[in-house]
Each structure stands twice: as C-alpha cells, then as structure tokens.
Amino acid sequence: MSCPFLSFKPSSTPCLTGSHLKVICITASNTWGLFLLVLLEGYGLVEIPRRLWNTTKRGYMLNFLYFKASKVSAERCEAEERIDDLMEEITHISNTTPANHPTRSYIDLILEKLPDERKSVTQLRRSRDDAHFSIDGISVKGLAKLHKQIIRGIHMYRRTQCQWNMLLEQVFHWEDIAANENSREKIFKTSLKPTRIPLFKSIRTPKIEWYWYCMLRNWVYRTLCVVLSVFSAIVVWSELTFFTQKPTLSLFALFISSAKNNYNYIAIEVISTATIAYLCVCAYYTVFRIRILNYYYLAPHHQTNEYSLIFCGMLLCRLTPPLCLNFLGLIHLDSHVTKNSNIEETSYTKIMGHMDVIPIISDGFNIYFPILIFFVCLATYFNICSRILHFIGFEQFIGDDEMTSDLIEEGRELVKREKNRRQRLENKELRRRQTARPVSGASTRRSGTRDISMTSSSPEENSRIELLKDVEPIDYTEERTHSPEDFGRPLHHEEYTGEDGNTYLRSSWSRIGRPPAGIFDDV
C-alpha cells in the first residue's frame, strides 16, 4: 500500500494564524448551515401550504387522527408496561431492604417519585418470580441506574398520557364537526361536555362556533393556502436564480430594487419582514417536526425533555445566521454573492460576515445549491421520504396502503371505545345530579309529615324506606353493550341541556325488544 503525501516548500507554506483559523471555522459553519437550511426550508415550503389544504378536508383529517391514535395508543401501552416493570422492581427492592441498610435513604427517594395511579396496577402484577433480587446485590451504582430509568419511564408515561388525552379531544372535535355540518339549527352541538375558558365563554357561543367550523374556516384556510403556495413558488424561484445578476431574475431583488428607486421605505420594510418571517416559519416548522426515534423531538403541551430542548435550541442557533445571509443573497445585498463591490455593505454583514463557503466547493456552489432545494421540494411534494420510512418499517400515513388502513380502523375502534366510556361517565354524573335535586327540594315536605309516617309505619318499613332512598336509579337503556344492528332498530340521538346552558348529543335505543345483557361487563 502506498500513502500519498503533499509537500510544500518552506517559502510557499502559508502561516496558519488565529485570523486564518477563524475564517476557516466561519466558512465551514456557513457551508453546513446553508445545506441544513436548504433541507429544512425546502420541506416547510411545501408542507405548510399542504397542511392548510388538508385541514379543510374532514375525511382526511379524521383518518389521519385515527391513524395517529393507533400509534399513540401503542406508545402509551408500551410506556405503561415499562413503568410498571420498573415500579415492581423498586417495590420489591424496598420490601426486601431493611430500614438500617445504607441504601435505604436512596430507595425512599426513588419511591417518592413513583406515580400514585400506577401503584394499584403494580400490586396486581406481583405474581412473577423475583428471586433474582437480593439485598447483597443492591449497590448505590445500581440504584442510580435504576433511578435514571425510572425518571425516563415516568416522563414517557406522563407524556404519552397527555398526548393520548389531547389527541382524543381533537378526534372528538372533528367528529362533532362532521355531525353538525348539515344542521339546520346552525348551532354547534358537542357529544361531550367541552372544557372552555370562562373568559371567552360569552364570545365563543355555539352559534358562532357553527359558522366558523362549518362554513368560514374552510374558505379561510384555502385562501391562506393559495397565498402561501404563491409565496413558496416565489421563494423557490428566487433561490434558483439569485446568483444571476444580469438580468436580475430574483423576484425579491426586483421588489426591493423597485421600492428603492421609488423611495418607498415602508414597502421595503414590509417586504423584508414578510420574507424573513416566512423563511423562518418554513425552516423552524421542520425543526419542530424532526423526530429521532424517541430521543430527540418536541412534544406539545410542555412534555419535551431537556435533551430535546437543547437539541432544538442548537438547531435554531445554527439556522439563524445562514437564514439572514440567505435573505441578503435573495435581494442582492451580499457583495460576496453578487461579486459587486459597488454595493454598500449592510450592518449585518459588518458584524456577522458574508455568505462565504469553503473554497474547495465555492466554484460550483451556484450550481448544486439551487438544484438541491428544488429536489427537496419535489421529494416533499411526492412524499418520497415518508414512503422510504414506510418501506424500512416505520409506519407512515399513506392513504393507499393496506397497513395504513388497518391502523385507521384500529384507531377508530379505540376512539369509539373511549368516547363511549366518557359518555357513560357523563350520563352517570347527570343522573346523579338529577336524582339529588328532587330529594333536596322535597326535604321540607318530608319533615312536615315525619311524625305521621313514623306513627303509621312499623320500624322495619321505615328502615326499608331509608335504604331505598339511598339507592341510585339505574338506566338500563344507556349502558347496554349490544349494538343497534343486533336489535334491528336504528340509533336515536337525544338532545339535552347541561348546567352550562349548552346543548349536547346523547345516543340511546328504544326499550322495546330484547332485554339488556352484559350490564356488569365493565365491573
């Protein structure tokens, strides 16, 4: 094997000083930042308008949410099993460790962090063989490792629980939109009691909600989608042509030049602000959607761990300088891009420098840079990345795939089961309140006839009456497990008014037919 060597004469060898090293680091950082910006920005330029357009399609959104519900449910079950195993392990260690053991204080510290809602489940799973645990094998290092696993397991458990509850709220909301689209009353009725902020309760009325969700929102989103699609096309065209000086093909450069010639500084500020804002939204939108397995990704509703926040902050800091330099290149105000020394240098380039890349690839940069962002947009438009991930084994939402259809059906059944459970709880609470009202209102009438009833009734009859008063009435028509197809009768929707004045939907069947069965299946 031969090893090539590069030899230089001492007189021609450049001296690597601190300033030279600084220039090399800046150019390398700009090169990496620009490539990263192209990838992230190209995805957002296509995905943001398409996301707005898909939001106007009710069937698509329901299928997407059902698909997502199936995946979140699987993650939720996995997190529950993981935290149960860890809780069972630390509980067994705690039960077999005496109070005078040196590691007892560490064990008590770990036990304080365990979620209370999973302790009852852990006690039911104590039947497996735990003989591999021993007091002699307990060490501070092992407890520290177990403590780290429990912290991560608790975080995943709470995160999946929060994601599951928030996702169910979204699915129920879209199902309510589907049920209210053809309403003649033009009043938005919900199947479950909504949680609203008291401050906006007087403004967000059911009638206003119906007009927004069933009439206006689709048109607003479609109009916004068309506007952003045109904006994305202008950005892509300007990215492809901002290296060309004569003639000037970049539309943003033409807009700024026209406003400068007319001394319209307000137009310059508006165009610059809108362009930078849209570029930031496209690039940062992709950052917020990046997910590297379950380690680095941003979870909504304050469920992101510290490592993912640091990773996201690092990307945001990495993207900001190249994004500003890219904007200066689009409007032809970077002299190192335009090769025009007559341009007055901006304040940003005086402090942060110019869009310089590594000299080895600087000659062909104006060729592959535009081509790369164009192909990223094409790959995003045709969902090539999602299909590749689906082929590898990571399930993605693809409408014409059999596995996607199975996950949609599974998610629909999970949502239906959870919705029925919540409706039963709400109906039970409503019956309890309705039963308690006449009892409290009739207390004065019973007190007036108390002496007569006591003298006319025997002690045994009085005790029976008191027991019957405490019994909660059972409505067999709302908690049956048979489907309407089994009875051959259609499903009836009843409306009732809650305590907050809103109207809700309640499903029920007629009493005529086969007697109810399976009443105690949920016990």
C-alpha positions, 0 to 999 in steps of 0.5 A: 500500500502506498500513502500519498503525501503533499509537500510544500516548500518552506517559502510557499507554506502559508502561516496558519494564524488565529485570523486564518483559523477563524475564517476557516471555522466561519466558512465551514459553519456557513457551508453546513448551515446553508445545506441544513437550511436548504433541507429544512426550508425546502420541506416547510415550503411545501408542507405548510401550504399542504397542511392548510389544504388538508385541514379543510378536508374532514375525511382526511383529517379524521383518518389521519387522527385515527391513524395517529391514535393507533400509534399513540395508543401503542406508545402509551401501552408500551410506556405503561408496561415499562413503568410498571416493570420498573415500579415492581422492581423498586417495590420489591427492592424496598420490601426486601431492604431493611430500614438500617441498610445504607441504601435505604435513604436512596430507595425512599427517594426513588419511591417518592417519585413513583406515580400514585395511579400506577401503584394499584396496577403494580400490586396486581402484577406481583405474581412473577418470580423475583428471586433474582433480587437480593439485598447483597446485590443492591449497590448505590451504582445500581440504584442510580441506574435504576433511578435514571430509568425510572425518571425516563419511564415516568416522563414517557408515561406522563407524556404519552398520557397527555398526548393520548388525552389531547389527541382524543379531544381533537378526534372528538372535535372533528367528529362533532364537526362532521355531525353538525355540518348539515344542521339546520339549527346552525348551532354547534352541538358537542357529544361531550361536555367541552372544557372552555375558558370562562373568559371567552365563554360569552364570545365563543357561543355555539352559534358562532362556533357553527359558522366558523367550523362549518362554513368560514374556516374552510374558505379561510384556510384555502385562501391562506393556502393559495397565498402561501403556495404563491409565496413558496413558488416565489421563494423557490424561484428566487433561490434558483436564480439569485446568483444571476445578476444580469438580468436580475431574475430574483423576484425579491431583488426586483421588489426591493430594487423597485421600492428603492428607486421609488423611495418607498421605505415602508414597502421595503420594510414590509417586504423584508419582514414578510420574507424573513418571517416566512423563511423562518416559519418554513425552516423552524416548522421542520425543526419542530417536526424532526423526530429521532426515534424517541430521543430527540423531538418536541412534544406539545403541551410542555412534555419535551425533555431537556435533551430535546430542548437543547437539541432544538435550541442548537438547531435554531442557533445554527439556522439563524445566521445562514437564514439572514445571509440567505435573505441578503443573497435573495435581494442582492445585498451580499457583495460576496454573492453578487461579486459587486463591490459597488454595493454598500455593505449592510450592518449585518454583514459588518458584524456577522460576515458574508455568505462565504463557503469553503473554497474547495466547493465555492466554484460550483456552489451556484450550481448544486445549491439551487438544484438541491432545494428544488429536489427537496421540494419535489421529494416533499411534494411526492412524499418520497421520504415518508414512503422510504420510512414506510418501506424500512418499517416505520409506519407512515400515513399513506392513504393507499396502503393496506397497513395504513388502513388497518391502523385507521380502523384500529384507531377508530375502534379505540376512539369509539371505545373511549368516547363511549366510556366518557359518555357513560361517565357523563350520563352517570354524573347527570343522573346523579345530579338529577336524582339529588335535586328532587330529594333536596327540594322535597326535604321540607315536605318530608319533615312536615309529615315525619311524625305521621309516617313514623306513627303509621309505619312499623320500624322495619318499613321505615328502615326499608324506606331509608335504604331505598332512598339511598339507592341510585336509579339505574338506566338500563337503556344507556349502558347496554353493550349490544349494538343497534344492528343486533336489535334491528332498530336504528340509533336515536340521538337525544338532545339535552341541556347541561348546567352550562346552558349548552346543548349536547348529543346523547345516543340511546335505543328504544326499550322495546325488544330484547332485554339488556345483557352484559350490564356488569361487563365493565365491573 
